Amino acid sequence: MGFRVYQLGELFGIILLLGSTAMQMFYLDPLKREIEWRLAAFSTQQSAQVQIKAIYDNRIEVLQALNAPAEKITGARTARDETLNRFKSSDADISDFMIAKEGVEDNLQYIVLALFAVGTLLAGFGRAMEMRAHRS
């Protein structure tokens, strides 16, 4: 016994539904989690950057208030700048990652929606044709 055309359409629709679900589960959700983790790390990093800058600024102010030698104040400023420069390169890394992944994620979301819609229509059409065939 062979398959009828609508049965093959229904089978293909179910395969599209499973494919869209698999893409959502195995690619898009992990990508979203990675983006959320990077954003959380970025937020923590930003807080640390503000705190470190405040600590170094306070240190410089204290050294100036105590009339410390100029080389100690310059050393503190140099240490502050070196530390803050490390944060700036990390800022660029997270923004580059976000820009690179944003388009991919959007396009895949559209593909998942299209696969799900077509799969649902084909599976529904196959079911309707099966019910119609049993009535006659």
DODOLUM-663385 format. One line per field, with one value per residue (C-alpha): residue number from 1; residue in one letter; chain; z negated, x negated, y. Coordinates in nm, 2 decimals. Layout:
pos	c(NUM|...);
code	c(A|...);
unit	c(A|...);
z	c(Z|...);
x	c(X|...);
y	c(Y|...);
END
This chain:
pos	c(1|2|3|4|5|6|7|8|9|10|11|12|13|14|15|16|17|18|19|20|21|22|23|24|25|26|27|28|29|30|31|32|33|34|35|36|37|38|39|40|41|42|43|44|45|46|47|48|49|50|51|52|53|54|55|56|57|58|59|60|61|62|63|64|65|66|67|68|69|70|71|72|73|74|75|76|77|78|79|80|81|82|83|84|85|86|87|88|89|90|91|92|93|94|95|96|97|98|99|100|101|102|103|104|105|106|107|108|109|110|111|112|113|114|115|116|117|118|119|120|121|122|123|124|125|126|127|128|129|130|131|132|133|134|135|136);
code	c(M|G|F|R|V|Y|Q|L|G|E|L|F|G|I|I|L|L|L|G|S|T|A|M|Q|M|F|Y|L|D|P|L|K|R|E|I|E|W|R|L|A|A|F|S|T|Q|Q|S|A|Q|V|Q|I|K|A|I|Y|D|N|R|I|E|V|L|Q|A|L|N|A|P|A|E|K|I|T|G|A|R|T|A|R|D|E|T|L|N|R|F|K|S|S|D|A|D|I|S|D|F|M|I|A|K|E|G|V|E|D|N|L|Q|Y|I|V|L|A|L|F|A|V|G|T|L|L|A|G|F|G|R|A|M|E|M|R|A|H|R|S);
unit	c(A|A|A|A|A|A|A|A|A|A|A|A|A|A|A|A|A|A|A|A|A|A|A|A|A|A|A|A|A|A|A|A|A|A|A|A|A|A|A|A|A|A|A|A|A|A|A|A|A|A|A|A|A|A|A|A|A|A|A|A|A|A|A|A|A|A|A|A|A|A|A|A|A|A|A|A|A|A|A|A|A|A|A|A|A|A|A|A|A|A|A|A|A|A|A|A|A|A|A|A|A|A|A|A|A|A|A|A|A|A|A|A|A|A|A|A|A|A|A|A|A|A|A|A|A|A|A|A|A|A|A|A|A|A|A|A);
z	c(0.00|0.11|-0.05|0.09|0.18|-0.11|-0.35|-0.21|-0.26|-0.62|-0.68|-0.53|-0.75|-1.06|-0.96|-0.92|-1.26|-1.41|-1.23|-1.34|-1.70|-1.68|-1.55|-1.83|-2.09|-1.97|-1.82|-1.91|-2.28|-2.34|-2.14|-2.36|-2.67|-2.56|-2.48|-2.82|-3.00|-2.81|-2.90|-3.26|-3.25|-3.08|-3.34|-3.62|-3.43|-3.40|-3.77|-3.85|-3.60|-3.78|-4.12|-4.02|-3.87|-4.19|-4.40|-4.19|-4.19|-4.56|-4.59|-4.37|-4.57|-4.90|-4.76|-4.65|-4.98|-5.16|-4.93|-4.81|-4.56|-4.20|-4.09|-4.33|-4.19|-3.83|-3.92|-4.05|-3.74|-3.52|-3.71|-3.68|-3.31|-3.25|-3.44|-3.27|-2.93|-2.99|-3.05|-2.73|-2.51|-2.68|-2.60|-2.23|-2.24|-2.38|-2.14|-1.84|-1.95|-1.99|-1.65|-1.48|-1.63|-1.61|-1.24|-1.25|-1.54|-1.36|-1.04|-1.21|-1.41|-1.07|-0.93|-1.24|-1.22|-0.85|-0.90|-1.18|-0.98|-0.67|-0.87|-1.06|-0.74|-0.57|-0.87|-0.91|-0.54|-0.56|-0.86|-0.69|-0.37|-0.58|-0.76|-0.42|-0.28|-0.58|-0.53|-0.17);
x	c(0.00|-0.15|-0.11|0.14|0.02|0.19|0.04|-0.31|-0.22|-0.12|-0.44|-0.65|-0.46|-0.54|-0.90|-0.90|-0.74|-1.01|-1.28|-1.17|-1.14|-1.49|-1.63|-1.47|-1.59|-1.94|-2.05|-1.84|-1.79|-2.16|-2.24|-2.00|-2.15|-2.50|-2.40|-2.23|-2.54|-2.76|-2.53|-2.53|-2.91|-2.92|-2.69|-2.92|-3.22|-3.07|-3.00|-3.36|-3.49|-3.31|-3.42|-3.78|-3.79|-3.64|-3.90|-4.19|-4.04|-4.01|-4.37|-4.50|-4.30|-4.44|-4.79|-4.74|-4.59|-4.89|-5.13|-5.28|-5.57|-5.47|-5.60|-5.36|-5.07|-5.18|-5.22|-4.87|-4.73|-4.93|-4.79|-4.44|-4.47|-4.62|-4.34|-4.07|-4.21|-4.17|-3.80|-3.77|-3.89|-3.63|-3.36|-3.44|-3.45|-3.09|-2.95|-3.12|-2.97|-2.62|-2.63|-2.76|-2.49|-2.19|-2.13|-2.18|-1.93|-1.67|-1.70|-1.68|-1.37|-1.20|-1.30|-1.17|-0.84|-0.81|-0.89|-0.64|-0.37|-0.42|-0.45|-0.13|0.06|-0.06|0.01|0.36|0.43|0.33|0.55|0.84|0.80|0.77|1.10|1.26|1.14|1.29|1.63|1.67);
y	c(0.00|0.33|0.67|0.92|1.27|1.43|1.17|1.25|1.62|1.55|1.36|1.64|1.89|1.69|1.68|2.06|2.10|1.87|2.06|2.40|2.27|2.12|2.44|2.63|2.39|2.31|2.64|2.94|2.87|2.81|3.12|3.32|3.18|3.26|3.62|3.65|3.52|3.76|4.04|3.94|3.93|4.26|4.42|4.28|4.40|4.75|4.77|4.65|4.91|5.19|5.07|5.03|5.38|5.52|5.33|5.46|5.82|5.81|5.68|5.96|6.22|6.09|6.10|6.45|6.55|6.40|6.59|6.26|6.27|6.33|5.99|5.81|6.01|5.94|5.57|5.56|5.73|5.49|5.19|5.32|5.38|5.03|4.87|5.06|4.99|4.62|4.68|4.89|4.60|4.37|4.63|4.61|4.23|4.20|4.46|4.29|3.96|4.11|4.28|3.96|3.73|3.97|3.92|3.55|3.51|3.73|3.53|3.20|3.31|3.39|3.05|2.87|3.06|2.98|2.61|2.59|2.76|2.55|2.23|2.31|2.39|2.07|1.85|2.01|1.97|1.60|1.54|1.71|1.50|1.19|1.27|1.35|1.01|0.82|0.99|0.87);
END
